[in-house]
Amino acid sequence: MTNLVILVGRIARDPETRTTQGGTSITSISVVTDRPARKDGKTYKDENGYTAKESEFHRITCFNGLGQNVAKYCTKGQLVTVEGRIHYTQWEDQSGAKRYGCEIIADKVDFLTKGRSGSNEGAPDIDED
């Protein structure tokens, strides 16, 4: 059995980092991917003559060293590859209603374009060890 996700997309907003009471660093990013839009099963052109696109936003969670490097080197608009796994959660909100969520737990993030300060010098492709 395998739970493997590989996404190539742009970071939709700057990374946000928090630390748990136990000292675990957690960095969250949102990665947007595009695919051709379809009408009646066929792709179509937009008003500018380009193939119309539909965008999907993916919540990505990075832990500890991986998350610290993502927070340090990544910015909104940067092209990245994310490898990880799908993780589903379920909880009850304050009113007692069941809530559901889905995120990608990242094992690896590769920087495909330049990030902070216009340079990724010294920023390796990083894996979660």
Backbone as XML, in Angstrom:
<?xml version="1.0"?>
<chain id="A" units="angstrom">
  <residue number="1" name="MET">
    <atom name="N" x="0.845" y="-1.175" z="0.000"/>
    <atom name="CA" x="0.000" y="0.000" z="0.000"/>
    <atom name="C" x="0.891" y="1.238" z="0.000"/>
  </residue>
  <residue number="2" name="THR">
    <atom name="N" x="0.442" y="2.259" z="-0.686"/>
    <atom name="CA" x="1.243" y="3.472" z="-0.810"/>
    <atom name="C" x="0.365" y="4.705" z="-0.661"/>
  </residue>
  <residue number="3" name="ASN">
    <atom name="N" x="0.872" y="5.690" z="0.041"/>
    <atom name="CA" x="0.230" y="6.994" z="0.161"/>
    <atom name="C" x="1.300" y="7.999" z="-0.216"/>
  </residue>
  <residue number="4" name="LEU">
    <atom name="N" x="1.376" y="8.351" z="-1.493"/>
    <atom name="CA" x="2.418" y="9.225" z="-2.011"/>
    <atom name="C" x="1.801" y="10.323" z="-2.851"/>
  </residue>
  <residue number="5" name="VAL">
    <atom name="N" x="2.191" y="11.559" z="-2.570"/>
    <atom name="CA" x="1.711" y="12.716" z="-3.322"/>
    <atom name="C" x="2.915" y="13.465" z="-3.850"/>
  </residue>
  <residue number="6" name="ILE">
    <atom name="N" x="2.864" y="13.852" z="-5.117"/>
    <atom name="CA" x="3.883" y="14.722" z="-5.700"/>
    <atom name="C" x="3.147" y="15.875" z="-6.363"/>
  </residue>
  <residue number="7" name="LEU">
    <atom name="N" x="3.431" y="17.084" z="-5.908"/>
    <atom name="CA" x="2.808" y="18.285" z="-6.461"/>
    <atom name="C" x="3.884" y="19.209" z="-7.008"/>
  </residue>
  <residue number="8" name="VAL">
    <atom name="N" x="3.602" y="19.848" z="-8.126"/>
    <atom name="CA" x="4.448" y="20.922" z="-8.634"/>
    <atom name="C" x="3.530" y="22.122" z="-8.799"/>
  </residue>
  <residue number="9" name="GLY">
    <atom name="N" x="3.825" y="23.186" z="-8.069"/>
    <atom name="CA" x="2.972" y="24.364" z="-8.129"/>
    <atom name="C" x="3.646" y="25.567" z="-7.507"/>
  </residue>
  <residue number="10" name="ARG">
    <atom name="N" x="2.898" y="26.634" z="-7.417"/>
    <atom name="CA" x="3.407" y="27.886" z="-6.844"/>
    <atom name="C" x="2.873" y="28.068" z="-5.433"/>
  </residue>
  <residue number="11" name="ILE">
    <atom name="N" x="3.724" y="28.657" z="-4.590"/>
    <atom name="CA" x="3.309" y="28.959" z="-3.223"/>
    <atom name="C" x="2.310" y="30.113" z="-3.278"/>
  </residue>
  <residue number="12" name="ALA">
    <atom name="N" x="1.136" y="29.920" z="-2.704"/>
    <atom name="CA" x="0.045" y="30.888" z="-2.799"/>
    <atom name="C" x="0.131" y="32.003" z="-1.755"/>
  </residue>
  <residue number="13" name="ARG">
    <atom name="N" x="0.828" y="31.744" z="-0.645"/>
    <atom name="CA" x="1.010" y="32.763" z="0.393"/>
    <atom name="C" x="2.308" y="32.461" z="1.124"/>
  </residue>
  <residue number="14" name="ASP">
    <atom name="N" x="2.876" y="33.465" z="1.761"/>
    <atom name="CA" x="4.124" y="33.260" z="2.494"/>
    <atom name="C" x="3.933" y="32.211" z="3.587"/>
  </residue>
  <residue number="15" name="PRO">
    <atom name="N" x="4.993" y="31.446" z="3.895"/>
    <atom name="CA" x="4.902" y="30.413" z="4.938"/>
    <atom name="C" x="4.538" y="30.997" z="6.302"/>
  </residue>
  <residue number="16" name="GLU">
    <atom name="N" x="3.819" y="30.197" z="7.089"/>
    <atom name="CA" x="3.467" y="30.565" z="8.471"/>
    <atom name="C" x="4.017" y="29.476" z="9.379"/>
  </residue>
  <residue number="17" name="THR">
    <atom name="N" x="4.755" y="29.870" z="10.422"/>
    <atom name="CA" x="5.379" y="28.907" z="11.325"/>
    <atom name="C" x="4.848" y="29.091" z="12.736"/>
  </residue>
  <residue number="18" name="ARG">
    <atom name="N" x="4.660" y="27.955" z="13.413"/>
    <atom name="CA" x="4.282" y="27.975" z="14.820"/>
    <atom name="C" x="5.040" y="26.849" z="15.511"/>
  </residue>
  <residue number="19" name="THR">
    <atom name="N" x="5.095" y="26.910" z="16.824"/>
    <atom name="CA" x="5.780" y="25.886" z="17.612"/>
    <atom name="C" x="4.806" y="25.321" z="18.621"/>
  </residue>
  <residue number="20" name="THR">
    <atom name="N" x="4.755" y="23.990" z="18.730"/>
    <atom name="CA" x="3.867" y="23.349" z="19.691"/>
    <atom name="C" x="4.446" y="23.481" z="21.097"/>
  </residue>
  <residue number="21" name="GLN">
    <atom name="N" x="3.633" y="23.189" z="22.090"/>
    <atom name="CA" x="4.105" y="23.225" z="23.478"/>
    <atom name="C" x="5.242" y="22.245" z="23.700"/>
  </residue>
  <residue number="22" name="GLY">
    <atom name="N" x="5.282" y="21.181" z="22.904"/>
    <atom name="CA" x="6.343" y="20.185" z="23.018"/>
    <atom name="C" x="7.615" y="20.571" z="22.271"/>
  </residue>
  <residue number="23" name="GLY">
    <atom name="N" x="7.604" y="21.724" z="21.593"/>
    <atom name="CA" x="8.797" y="22.209" z="20.906"/>
    <atom name="C" x="8.895" y="21.845" z="19.439"/>
  </residue>
  <residue number="24" name="THR">
    <atom name="N" x="7.876" y="21.212" z="18.874"/>
    <atom name="CA" x="7.890" y="20.857" z="17.455"/>
    <atom name="C" x="7.572" y="22.084" z="16.615"/>
  </residue>
  <residue number="25" name="SER">
    <atom name="N" x="8.408" y="22.374" z="15.629"/>
    <atom name="CA" x="8.200" y="23.485" z="14.710"/>
    <atom name="C" x="7.339" y="23.008" z="13.547"/>
  </residue>
  <residue number="26" name="ILE">
    <atom name="N" x="6.271" y="23.751" z="13.251"/>
    <atom name="CA" x="5.348" y="23.396" z="12.173"/>
    <atom name="C" x="5.208" y="24.598" z="11.242"/>
  </residue>
  <residue number="27" name="THR">
    <atom name="N" x="5.533" y="24.394" z="9.966"/>
    <atom name="CA" x="5.395" y="25.449" z="8.964"/>
    <atom name="C" x="4.326" y="25.033" z="7.970"/>
  </residue>
  <residue number="28" name="SER">
    <atom name="N" x="3.403" y="25.947" z="7.684"/>
    <atom name="CA" x="2.316" y="25.686" z="6.743"/>
    <atom name="C" x="2.467" y="26.581" z="5.515"/>
  </residue>
  <residue number="29" name="ILE">
    <atom name="N" x="2.250" y="25.975" z="4.353"/>
    <atom name="CA" x="2.183" y="26.741" z="3.113"/>
    <atom name="C" x="0.977" y="26.254" z="2.327"/>
  </residue>
  <residue number="30" name="SER">
    <atom name="N" x="0.578" y="27.053" z="1.374"/>
    <atom name="CA" x="-0.480" y="26.677" z="0.455"/>
    <atom name="C" x="0.141" y="26.661" z="-0.941"/>
  </residue>
  <residue number="31" name="VAL">
    <atom name="N" x="-0.011" y="25.549" z="-1.652"/>
    <atom name="CA" x="0.532" y="25.420" z="-2.996"/>
    <atom name="C" x="-0.637" y="25.320" z="-3.969"/>
  </residue>
  <residue number="32" name="VAL">
    <atom name="N" x="-0.576" y="26.120" z="-5.038"/>
    <atom name="CA" x="-1.641" y="26.121" z="-6.035"/>
    <atom name="C" x="-1.160" y="25.394" z="-7.283"/>
  </residue>
  <residue number="33" name="THR">
    <atom name="N" x="-2.016" y="24.499" z="-7.789"/>
    <atom name="CA" x="-1.755" y="23.809" z="-9.046"/>
    <atom name="C" x="-2.878" y="24.139" z="-10.016"/>
  </residue>
  <residue number="34" name="ASP">
    <atom name="N" x="-2.587" y="24.078" z="-11.304"/>
    <atom name="CA" x="-3.570" y="24.378" z="-12.342"/>
    <atom name="C" x="-3.752" y="23.165" z="-13.237"/>
  </residue>
  <residue number="35" name="ARG">
    <atom name="N" x="-4.929" y="23.078" z="-13.799"/>
    <atom name="CA" x="-5.208" y="22.071" z="-14.816"/>
    <atom name="C" x="-6.157" y="22.712" z="-15.834"/>
  </residue>
  <residue number="36" name="PRO">
    <atom name="N" x="-6.190" y="22.192" z="-17.058"/>
    <atom name="CA" x="-7.093" y="22.780" z="-18.054"/>
    <atom name="C" x="-8.556" y="22.663" z="-17.621"/>
  </residue>
  <residue number="37" name="ALA">
    <atom name="N" x="-9.296" y="23.744" z="-17.759"/>
    <atom name="CA" x="-10.736" y="23.731" z="-17.466"/>
    <atom name="C" x="-11.464" y="23.038" z="-18.618"/>
  </residue>
  <residue number="38" name="ARG">
    <atom name="N" x="-12.608" y="22.454" z="-18.300"/>
    <atom name="CA" x="-13.371" y="21.723" z="-19.321"/>
    <atom name="C" x="-14.839" y="22.150" z="-19.305"/>
  </residue>
  <residue number="39" name="LYS">
    <atom name="N" x="-15.388" y="22.216" z="-20.495"/>
    <atom name="CA" x="-16.833" y="22.407" z="-20.695"/>
    <atom name="C" x="-17.279" y="21.294" z="-21.624"/>
  </residue>
  <residue number="40" name="ASP">
    <atom name="N" x="-18.303" y="20.595" z="-21.229"/>
    <atom name="CA" x="-18.822" y="19.478" z="-22.033"/>
    <atom name="C" x="-17.713" y="18.482" z="-22.372"/>
  </residue>
  <residue number="41" name="GLY">
    <atom name="N" x="-16.779" y="18.282" z="-21.429"/>
    <atom name="CA" x="-15.714" y="17.302" z="-21.604"/>
    <atom name="C" x="-14.537" y="17.765" z="-22.445"/>
  </residue>
  <residue number="42" name="LYS">
    <atom name="N" x="-14.550" y="19.024" z="-22.892"/>
    <atom name="CA" x="-13.473" y="19.516" z="-23.752"/>
    <atom name="C" x="-12.837" y="20.765" z="-23.142"/>
  </residue>
  <residue number="43" name="THR">
    <atom name="N" x="-11.534" y="20.914" z="-23.369"/>
    <atom name="CA" x="-10.872" y="22.148" z="-22.935"/>
    <atom name="C" x="-11.351" y="23.285" z="-23.827"/>
  </residue>
  <residue number="44" name="TYR">
    <atom name="N" x="-11.215" y="24.512" z="-23.338"/>
    <atom name="CA" x="-11.661" y="25.671" z="-24.105"/>
    <atom name="C" x="-10.727" y="26.845" z="-23.854"/>
  </residue>
  <residue number="45" name="LYS">
    <atom name="N" x="-10.838" y="27.850" z="-24.699"/>
    <atom name="CA" x="-9.993" y="29.045" z="-24.604"/>
    <atom name="C" x="-10.719" y="30.133" z="-23.815"/>
  </residue>
  <residue number="46" name="ASP">
    <atom name="N" x="-9.933" y="30.928" z="-23.056"/>
    <atom name="CA" x="-10.511" y="32.067" z="-22.338"/>
    <atom name="C" x="-10.626" y="33.260" z="-23.278"/>
  </residue>
  <residue number="47" name="GLU">
    <atom name="N" x="-11.028" y="34.410" z="-22.755"/>
    <atom name="CA" x="-11.243" y="35.602" z="-23.583"/>
    <atom name="C" x="-9.951" y="36.123" z="-24.213"/>
  </residue>
  <residue number="48" name="ASN">
    <atom name="N" x="-8.772" y="35.704" z="-23.697"/>
    <atom name="CA" x="-7.486" y="36.136" z="-24.247"/>
    <atom name="C" x="-6.895" y="35.116" z="-25.218"/>
  </residue>
  <residue number="49" name="GLY">
    <atom name="N" x="-7.604" y="34.017" z="-25.456"/>
    <atom name="CA" x="-7.138" y="33.015" z="-26.394"/>
    <atom name="C" x="-6.271" y="31.931" z="-25.779"/>
  </residue>
  <residue number="50" name="TYR">
    <atom name="N" x="-6.108" y="31.950" z="-24.454"/>
    <atom name="CA" x="-5.327" y="30.927" z="-23.765"/>
    <atom name="C" x="-6.250" y="29.812" z="-23.275"/>
  </residue>
  <residue number="51" name="THR">
    <atom name="N" x="-5.683" y="28.624" z="-23.121"/>
    <atom name="CA" x="-6.459" y="27.528" z="-22.569"/>
    <atom name="C" x="-6.908" y="27.902" z="-21.155"/>
  </residue>
  <residue number="52" name="ALA">
    <atom name="N" x="-8.198" y="27.839" z="-20.896"/>
    <atom name="CA" x="-8.736" y="28.193" z="-19.574"/>
    <atom name="C" x="-8.220" y="27.196" z="-18.542"/>
  </residue>
  <residue number="53" name="LYS">
    <atom name="N" x="-7.945" y="27.692" z="-17.333"/>
    <atom name="CA" x="-7.391" y="26.863" z="-16.265"/>
    <atom name="C" x="-8.299" y="26.871" z="-15.047"/>
  </residue>
  <residue number="54" name="GLU">
    <atom name="N" x="-8.261" y="25.773" z="-14.309"/>
    <atom name="CA" x="-8.900" y="25.690" z="-12.998"/>
    <atom name="C" x="-7.790" y="25.486" z="-11.984"/>
  </residue>
  <residue number="55" name="SER">
    <atom name="N" x="-7.852" y="26.211" z="-10.894"/>
    <atom name="CA" x="-6.813" y="26.141" z="-9.871"/>
    <atom name="C" x="-7.305" y="25.377" z="-8.651"/>
  </residue>
  <residue number="56" name="GLU">
    <atom name="N" x="-6.385" y="24.636" z="-8.034"/>
    <atom name="CA" x="-6.665" y="23.948" z="-6.773"/>
    <atom name="C" x="-5.600" y="24.363" z="-5.768"/>
  </residue>
  <residue number="57" name="PHE">
    <atom name="N" x="-6.012" y="24.613" z="-4.541"/>
    <atom name="CA" x="-5.101" y="25.008" z="-3.473"/>
    <atom name="C" x="-4.927" y="23.831" z="-2.521"/>
  </residue>
  <residue number="58" name="HIS">
    <atom name="N" x="-3.667" y="23.527" z="-2.209"/>
    <atom name="CA" x="-3.333" y="22.386" z="-1.366"/>
    <atom name="C" x="-2.646" y="22.883" z="-0.093"/>
  </residue>
  <residue number="59" name="ARG">
    <atom name="N" x="-3.134" y="22.429" z="1.065"/>
    <atom name="CA" x="-2.507" y="22.775" z="2.343"/>
    <atom name="C" x="-1.331" y="21.846" z="2.570"/>
  </residue>
  <residue number="60" name="ILE">
    <atom name="N" x="-0.157" y="22.411" z="2.796"/>
    <atom name="CA" x="1.065" y="21.635" z="3.001"/>
    <atom name="C" x="1.574" y="21.914" z="4.407"/>
  </residue>
  <residue number="61" name="THR">
    <atom name="N" x="1.920" y="20.855" z="5.147"/>
    <atom name="CA" x="2.474" y="20.981" z="6.488"/>
    <atom name="C" x="3.881" y="20.398" z="6.495"/>
  </residue>
  <residue number="62" name="CYS">
    <atom name="N" x="4.837" y="21.194" z="7.001"/>
    <atom name="CA" x="6.240" y="20.788" z="7.080"/>
    <atom name="C" x="6.669" y="20.850" z="8.543"/>
  </residue>
  <residue number="63" name="PHE">
    <atom name="N" x="7.367" y="19.822" z="9.013"/>
    <atom name="CA" x="7.785" y="19.758" z="10.403"/>
    <atom name="C" x="9.278" y="20.034" z="10.569"/>
  </residue>
  <residue number="64" name="ASN">
    <atom name="N" x="9.630" y="20.567" z="11.729"/>
    <atom name="CA" x="10.993" y="20.741" z="12.218"/>
    <atom name="C" x="11.940" y="21.340" z="11.185"/>
  </residue>
  <residue number="65" name="GLY">
    <atom name="N" x="13.060" y="20.671" z="10.863"/>
    <atom name="CA" x="14.081" y="21.229" z="9.977"/>
    <atom name="C" x="13.565" y="21.557" z="8.594"/>
  </residue>
  <residue number="66" name="LEU">
    <atom name="N" x="12.747" y="20.678" z="8.042"/>
    <atom name="CA" x="12.153" y="20.934" z="6.732"/>
    <atom name="C" x="11.334" y="22.218" z="6.779"/>
  </residue>
  <residue number="67" name="GLY">
    <atom name="N" x="10.499" y="22.343" z="7.795"/>
    <atom name="CA" x="9.668" y="23.539" z="7.934"/>
    <atom name="C" x="10.481" y="24.798" z="8.149"/>
  </residue>
  <residue number="68" name="GLN">
    <atom name="N" x="11.560" y="24.712" z="8.915"/>
    <atom name="CA" x="12.414" y="25.882" z="9.154"/>
    <atom name="C" x="13.060" y="26.352" z="7.859"/>
  </residue>
  <residue number="69" name="ASN">
    <atom name="N" x="13.518" y="25.410" z="7.015"/>
    <atom name="CA" x="14.105" y="25.798" z="5.730"/>
    <atom name="C" x="13.073" y="26.367" z="4.774"/>
  </residue>
  <residue number="70" name="VAL">
    <atom name="N" x="11.884" y="25.793" z="4.764"/>
    <atom name="CA" x="10.809" y="26.331" z="3.924"/>
    <atom name="C" x="10.481" y="27.756" z="4.358"/>
  </residue>
  <residue number="71" name="ALA">
    <atom name="N" x="10.375" y="27.980" z="5.672"/>
    <atom name="CA" x="10.077" y="29.324" z="6.185"/>
    <atom name="C" x="11.190" y="30.304" z="5.833"/>
  </residue>
  <residue number="72" name="LYS">
    <atom name="N" x="12.408" y="29.841" z="5.841"/>
    <atom name="CA" x="13.570" y="30.713" z="5.596"/>
    <atom name="C" x="13.731" y="31.074" z="4.128"/>
  </residue>
  <residue number="73" name="TYR">
    <atom name="N" x="13.500" y="30.117" z="3.227"/>
    <atom name="CA" x="13.838" y="30.316" z="1.819"/>
    <atom name="C" x="12.657" y="30.491" z="0.877"/>
  </residue>
  <residue number="74" name="CYS">
    <atom name="N" x="11.439" y="30.205" z="1.296"/>
    <atom name="CA" x="10.296" y="30.237" z="0.380"/>
    <atom name="C" x="9.457" y="31.499" z="0.537"/>
  </residue>
  <residue number="75" name="THR">
    <atom name="N" x="8.901" y="31.959" z="-0.569"/>
    <atom name="CA" x="8.002" y="33.110" z="-0.570"/>
    <atom name="C" x="6.845" y="32.864" z="-1.539"/>
  </residue>
  <residue number="76" name="LYS">
    <atom name="N" x="5.832" y="33.675" z="-1.398"/>
    <atom name="CA" x="4.670" y="33.624" z="-2.281"/>
    <atom name="C" x="5.124" y="33.735" z="-3.738"/>
  </residue>
  <residue number="77" name="GLY">
    <atom name="N" x="4.562" y="32.885" z="-4.592"/>
    <atom name="CA" x="4.851" y="32.920" z="-6.018"/>
    <atom name="C" x="5.963" y="31.989" z="-6.458"/>
  </residue>
  <residue number="78" name="GLN">
    <atom name="N" x="6.722" y="31.455" z="-5.519"/>
    <atom name="CA" x="7.835" y="30.579" z="-5.850"/>
    <atom name="C" x="7.336" y="29.221" z="-6.320"/>
  </residue>
  <residue number="79" name="LEU">
    <atom name="N" x="7.986" y="28.679" z="-7.351"/>
    <atom name="CA" x="7.638" y="27.366" z="-7.880"/>
    <atom name="C" x="8.377" y="26.296" z="-7.079"/>
  </residue>
  <residue number="80" name="VAL">
    <atom name="N" x="7.634" y="25.300" z="-6.588"/>
    <atom name="CA" x="8.213" y="24.239" z="-5.763"/>
    <atom name="C" x="7.639" y="22.885" z="-6.171"/>
  </residue>
  <residue number="81" name="THR">
    <atom name="N" x="8.406" y="21.842" z="-5.834"/>
    <atom name="CA" x="7.906" y="20.479" z="-5.887"/>
    <atom name="C" x="7.774" y="20.000" z="-4.453"/>
  </residue>
  <residue number="82" name="VAL">
    <atom name="N" x="6.643" y="19.405" z="-4.126"/>
    <atom name="CA" x="6.410" y="18.871" z="-2.780"/>
    <atom name="C" x="6.154" y="17.379" z="-2.907"/>
  </residue>
  <residue number="83" name="GLU">
    <atom name="N" x="6.883" y="16.591" z="-2.115"/>
    <atom name="CA" x="6.632" y="15.162" z="-2.024"/>
    <atom name="C" x="6.197" y="14.869" z="-0.600"/>
  </residue>
  <residue number="84" name="GLY">
    <atom name="N" x="5.156" y="14.069" z="-0.447"/>
    <atom name="CA" x="4.674" y="13.750" z="0.889"/>
    <atom name="C" x="3.529" y="12.768" z="0.844"/>
  </residue>
  <residue number="85" name="ARG">
    <atom name="N" x="2.650" y="12.886" z="1.848"/>
    <atom name="CA" x="1.514" y="11.973" z="1.951"/>
    <atom name="C" x="0.256" y="12.745" z="2.311"/>
  </residue>
  <residue number="86" name="ILE">
    <atom name="N" x="-0.887" y="12.209" z="1.923"/>
    <atom name="CA" x="-2.180" y="12.803" z="2.265"/>
    <atom name="C" x="-2.516" y="12.422" z="3.703"/>
  </residue>
  <residue number="87" name="HIS">
    <atom name="N" x="-3.013" y="13.406" z="4.457"/>
    <atom name="CA" x="-3.416" y="13.153" z="5.842"/>
    <atom name="C" x="-4.802" y="13.762" z="6.051"/>
  </residue>
  <residue number="88" name="TYR">
    <atom name="N" x="-5.738" y="12.939" z="6.513"/>
    <atom name="CA" x="-7.102" y="13.391" z="6.782"/>
    <atom name="C" x="-7.301" y="13.529" z="8.282"/>
  </residue>
  <residue number="89" name="THR">
    <atom name="N" x="-8.046" y="14.542" z="8.679"/>
    <atom name="CA" x="-8.347" y="14.732" z="10.092"/>
    <atom name="C" x="-9.850" y="14.902" z="10.281"/>
  </residue>
  <residue number="90" name="GLN">
    <atom name="N" x="-10.315" y="14.606" z="11.498"/>
    <atom name="CA" x="-11.714" y="14.781" z="11.867"/>
    <atom name="C" x="-11.739" y="15.317" z="13.287"/>
  </residue>
  <residue number="91" name="TRP">
    <atom name="N" x="-12.601" y="16.309" z="13.551"/>
    <atom name="CA" x="-12.738" y="16.873" z="14.885"/>
    <atom name="C" x="-14.124" y="17.458" z="15.057"/>
  </residue>
  <residue number="92" name="GLU">
    <atom name="N" x="-14.444" y="17.791" z="16.277"/>
    <atom name="CA" x="-15.710" y="18.467" z="16.556"/>
    <atom name="C" x="-15.423" y="19.926" z="16.841"/>
  </residue>
  <residue number="93" name="ASP">
    <atom name="N" x="-16.204" y="20.816" z="16.218"/>
    <atom name="CA" x="-16.018" y="22.241" z="16.493"/>
    <atom name="C" x="-16.727" y="22.608" z="17.794"/>
  </residue>
  <residue number="94" name="GLN">
    <atom name="N" x="-16.714" y="23.887" z="18.147"/>
    <atom name="CA" x="-17.280" y="24.334" z="19.428"/>
    <atom name="C" x="-18.763" y="24.056" z="19.555"/>
  </residue>
  <residue number="95" name="SER">
    <atom name="N" x="-19.460" y="23.990" z="18.422"/>
    <atom name="CA" x="-20.896" y="23.714" z="18.471"/>
    <atom name="C" x="-21.198" y="22.208" z="18.446"/>
  </residue>
  <residue number="96" name="GLY">
    <atom name="N" x="-20.147" y="21.376" z="18.391"/>
    <atom name="CA" x="-20.341" y="19.931" z="18.399"/>
    <atom name="C" x="-20.492" y="19.310" z="17.025"/>
  </residue>
  <residue number="97" name="ALA">
    <atom name="N" x="-20.404" y="20.121" z="15.967"/>
    <atom name="CA" x="-20.522" y="19.597" z="14.606"/>
    <atom name="C" x="-19.213" y="18.928" z="14.188"/>
  </residue>
  <residue number="98" name="LYS">
    <atom name="N" x="-19.332" y="17.815" z="13.472"/>
    <atom name="CA" x="-18.140" y="17.135" z="12.968"/>
    <atom name="C" x="-17.538" y="17.944" z="11.830"/>
  </residue>
  <residue number="99" name="ARG">
    <atom name="N" x="-16.227" y="18.112" z="11.864"/>
    <atom name="CA" x="-15.492" y="18.831" z="10.828"/>
    <atom name="C" x="-14.430" y="17.898" z="10.264"/>
  </residue>
  <residue number="100" name="TYR">
    <atom name="N" x="-14.090" y="18.108" z="9.006"/>
    <atom name="CA" x="-13.115" y="17.262" z="8.338"/>
    <atom name="C" x="-12.077" y="18.143" z="7.650"/>
  </residue>
  <residue number="101" name="GLY">
    <atom name="N" x="-10.867" y="17.643" z="7.537"/>
    <atom name="CA" x="-9.820" y="18.382" z="6.862"/>
    <atom name="C" x="-8.884" y="17.440" z="6.124"/>
  </residue>
  <residue number="102" name="CYS">
    <atom name="N" x="-8.148" y="18.005" z="5.176"/>
    <atom name="CA" x="-7.190" y="17.250" z="4.388"/>
    <atom name="C" x="-5.967" y="18.124" z="4.188"/>
  </residue>
  <residue number="103" name="GLU">
    <atom name="N" x="-4.787" y="17.534" z="4.345"/>
    <atom name="CA" x="-3.545" y="18.261" z="4.142"/>
    <atom name="C" x="-2.507" y="17.302" z="3.597"/>
  </residue>
  <residue number="104" name="ILE">
    <atom name="N" x="-1.423" y="17.856" z="3.087"/>
    <atom name="CA" x="-0.288" y="17.071" z="2.639"/>
    <atom name="C" x="0.804" y="17.242" z="3.688"/>
  </residue>
  <residue number="105" name="ILE">
    <atom name="N" x="1.282" y="16.142" z="4.253"/>
    <atom name="CA" x="2.422" y="16.174" z="5.164"/>
    <atom name="C" x="3.664" y="16.007" z="4.289"/>
  </residue>
  <residue number="106" name="ALA">
    <atom name="N" x="4.484" y="17.054" z="4.216"/>
    <atom name="CA" x="5.632" y="17.058" z="3.315"/>
    <atom name="C" x="6.798" y="16.257" z="3.883"/>
  </residue>
  <residue number="107" name="ASP">
    <atom name="N" x="7.414" y="15.462" z="3.026"/>
    <atom name="CA" x="8.657" y="14.772" z="3.342"/>
    <atom name="C" x="9.833" y="15.452" z="2.662"/>
  </residue>
  <residue number="108" name="LYS">
    <atom name="N" x="9.554" y="16.149" z="1.541"/>
    <atom name="CA" x="10.607" y="16.784" z="0.760"/>
    <atom name="C" x="10.021" y="17.980" z="0.027"/>
  </residue>
  <residue number="109" name="VAL">
    <atom name="N" x="10.789" y="19.067" z="-0.042"/>
    <atom name="CA" x="10.405" y="20.251" z="-0.809"/>
    <atom name="C" x="11.609" y="20.657" z="-1.652"/>
  </residue>
  <residue number="110" name="ASP">
    <atom name="N" x="11.420" y="20.730" z="-2.963"/>
    <atom name="CA" x="12.474" y="21.182" z="-3.870"/>
    <atom name="C" x="12.108" y="22.575" z="-4.359"/>
  </residue>
  <residue number="111" name="PHE">
    <atom name="N" x="13.070" y="23.483" z="-4.331"/>
    <atom name="CA" x="12.866" y="24.857" z="-4.786"/>
    <atom name="C" x="13.194" y="24.913" z="-6.276"/>
  </residue>
  <residue number="112" name="LEU">
    <atom name="N" x="12.215" y="25.232" z="-7.116"/>
    <atom name="CA" x="12.422" y="25.262" z="-8.558"/>
    <atom name="C" x="12.714" y="26.653" z="-9.087"/>
  </residue>
  <residue number="113" name="THR">
    <atom name="N" x="12.352" y="27.675" z="-8.323"/>
    <atom name="CA" x="12.691" y="29.052" z="-8.677"/>
    <atom name="C" x="13.236" y="29.744" z="-7.443"/>
  </residue>
  <residue number="114" name="LYS">
    <atom name="N" x="13.760" y="30.935" z="-7.649"/>
    <atom name="CA" x="14.358" y="31.685" z="-6.548"/>
    <atom name="C" x="13.299" y="32.144" z="-5.563"/>
  </residue>
  <residue number="115" name="GLY">
    <atom name="N" x="13.699" y="32.205" z="-4.299"/>
    <atom name="CA" x="12.791" y="32.625" z="-3.240"/>
    <atom name="C" x="13.239" y="33.923" z="-2.605"/>
  </residue>
  <residue number="116" name="ARG">
    <atom name="N" x="13.304" y="33.963" z="-1.286"/>
    <atom name="CA" x="13.657" y="35.158" z="-0.530"/>
    <atom name="C" x="14.942" y="35.804" z="-1.019"/>
  </residue>
  <residue number="117" name="SER">
    <atom name="N" x="14.938" y="37.105" z="-1.059"/>
    <atom name="CA" x="16.093" y="37.920" z="-1.438"/>
    <atom name="C" x="16.581" y="37.594" z="-2.839"/>
  </residue>
  <residue number="118" name="GLY">
    <atom name="N" x="15.729" y="36.956" z="-3.649"/>
    <atom name="CA" x="16.097" y="36.651" z="-5.021"/>
    <atom name="C" x="17.188" y="35.600" z="-5.153"/>
  </residue>
  <residue number="119" name="SER">
    <atom name="N" x="17.507" y="34.895" z="-4.083"/>
    <atom name="CA" x="18.586" y="33.918" z="-4.149"/>
    <atom name="C" x="18.267" y="32.694" z="-3.311"/>
  </residue>
  <residue number="120" name="ASN">
    <atom name="N" x="18.585" y="31.562" z="-3.867"/>
    <atom name="CA" x="18.486" y="30.313" z="-3.119"/>
    <atom name="C" x="19.879" y="29.750" z="-2.884"/>
  </residue>
  <residue number="121" name="GLU">
    <atom name="N" x="20.885" y="30.597" z="-3.008"/>
    <atom name="CA" x="22.250" y="30.143" z="-2.791"/>
    <atom name="C" x="22.368" y="29.566" z="-1.390"/>
  </residue>
  <residue number="122" name="GLY">
    <atom name="N" x="22.869" y="28.379" z="-1.327"/>
    <atom name="CA" x="23.007" y="27.730" z="-0.024"/>
    <atom name="C" x="21.733" y="27.052" z="0.440"/>
  </residue>
  <residue number="123" name="ALA">
    <atom name="N" x="20.678" y="27.134" z="-0.339"/>
    <atom name="CA" x="19.417" y="26.493" z="0.040"/>
    <atom name="C" x="19.313" y="25.155" z="-0.684"/>
  </residue>
  <residue number="124" name="PRO">
    <atom name="N" x="19.619" y="24.066" z="-0.014"/>
    <atom name="CA" x="19.582" y="22.754" z="-0.666"/>
    <atom name="C" x="18.151" y="22.270" z="-0.846"/>
  </residue>
  <residue number="125" name="ASP">
    <atom name="N" x="17.992" y="21.284" z="-1.751"/>
    <atom name="CA" x="16.733" y="20.555" z="-1.755"/>
    <atom name="C" x="16.700" y="19.819" z="-0.440"/>
  </residue>
  <residue number="126" name="ILE">
    <atom name="N" x="15.579" y="19.855" z="0.254"/>
    <atom name="CA" x="15.572" y="19.361" z="1.620"/>
    <atom name="C" x="14.594" y="18.235" z="1.824"/>
  </residue>
  <residue number="127" name="ASP">
    <atom name="N" x="15.013" y="17.290" z="2.650"/>
    <atom name="CA" x="14.190" y="16.141" z="3.024"/>
    <atom name="C" x="13.926" y="16.195" z="4.509"/>
  </residue>
  <residue number="128" name="GLU">
    <atom name="N" x="12.800" y="15.635" z="4.921"/>
    <atom name="CA" x="12.512" y="15.452" z="6.348"/>
    <atom name="C" x="13.179" y="14.158" z="6.762"/>
  </residue>
  <residue number="129" name="ASP">
    <atom name="N" x="14.072" y="14.214" z="7.711"/>
    <atom name="CA" x="14.787" y="13.004" z="8.140"/>
    <atom name="C" x="14.091" y="12.317" z="9.270"/>
  </residue>
</chain>
